Amino acid sequence: MFDTSGKWIYLETYEEFDNGLSDLIEFWVSTDPAATQTLKDSALAHFKEDLEGAILNWADNKAKSKKYAAIAKELAEFEEALQQG
């Protein structure tokens, strides 16, 4: 996710992705003026990119693959909710 200066911090571990998804959702519903639509879109794109990389990285490990697939499912549900308004 983003640090306080707005710099992207790459996510690597399952815990970072699990916490990162919660942070991403909180960021999207934030009414803070600093949470611009551009930053929200960027955060979502970076999260998806990191998650896709993790899924590919752990494709041969069934247990870890399932964990990351669960996060991907939650992310898809979040994106669907965004589209529905």
N, C-alpha and C positions, 0 to 999 in steps of 0.2 A: 504494500500500500504506500501511501504518501507519508513522508515524515513532515515535521512542522514547517520545513522550508518549501514544501511542495515537490521535493525530489522523490522519484519512484524508487521503492525498495523492492527488489525482486523477491518473490516468494519461492521457497524451496521445500520446506518440510510440510507434512500433512497438517501439523498444528498451525503453521503460518497460513495455510490455505483456509483451514476451518475458521480461524479467527479473522482472517482477511475478508472472508465472505460476509461475516457479520459487520465488520468495519465498512465494507463497501455498501452494504444495505443502509447502514446508519448515515453514511456520507450522502447517499442518494436522497434520503428523506430530510436531510438537514435544511434548515431555513437560513443558515449562515450565509451572508452575502458572498463570502469568499468561495463558497461551494458553487461555482458557476457551472452551467450546463457543459461547457467545454471540458472542465476538470472532471466532471462526473463521467462524461463519455470516455475521456482518456483513462480514468481509473478502471472503468469497465473493460475497455480494450486491453489494458495491461494485465488485468486479472485473468481475462480469458486466454491471453497469449501465454502467460506463465502456467496456467492450468493445463493447456494443451501440451506444453512441453513436459510437464510432470506426468501426464497420462502416457505420453510416448516413452518417457524415461522408465516408467514402471510397468510397461505393457507385458513384460515377461514374468512379473511377480503378481500372482493372482490376488493375494490378500491386499497388497497395497493398491493394485489396480481397482479393486472394488471400492476402497476408501475414496480414491480420487473420482471414481465414477459417481459416487454418492454426492460429492460436492458439485460435480458437473450437473447432476440432476437438479440440485437445489438452485444452482445458478440459472438453469433453463427456466425453472418455475418463477424465479425472480424476474427474469427478462420478459416472460409472458405476462406477468403482473404489470410490468412497466408499459407494455404495449396496450394492455387493456385500460390503462389509466388508473 
